[in-house]
Amino acid sequence: MYNYYFAIASQDFLIKEEPLEEILRERTSYYKSINKDIDFWLVLNPSFLNMPELYPVKKQITYKSAAIVSCDKKFIQWLKLRISFVITGNFQSKSLLKIDNQ
């Protein structure tokens, strides 16, 4: 099982109101500079919210959602500080395909 961490909000907020593209571009550059593989993804309308243990999170999201999902807990914690109006959480999955299958 793999541990995944996420920061989620409405698509309008996360994509249009926040400088998400800049944040992800900077993070990608940083990862390249330290030779680290990319371990984060932007997921629109994430299906992992259908997991029973994430029902409380799904209940809080009333619009189309977008999530940044990562294997790096510290990155998601940093993202929460950078973009304060997101919900963070975590889940386990056997593969990445489960979270990306929309």
Secondary structure as UniProt FT lines:
FT   STRAND          2..10
FT   HELIX           12..17
FT   HELIX           20..33
FT   TURN            34..35
FT   STRAND          40..44
FT   HELIX           47..50
FT   HELIX           52..54
FT   HELIX           55..60
FT   STRAND          65..70
FT   HELIX           73..82
FT   STRAND          87..93
FT   HELIX           97..100
//
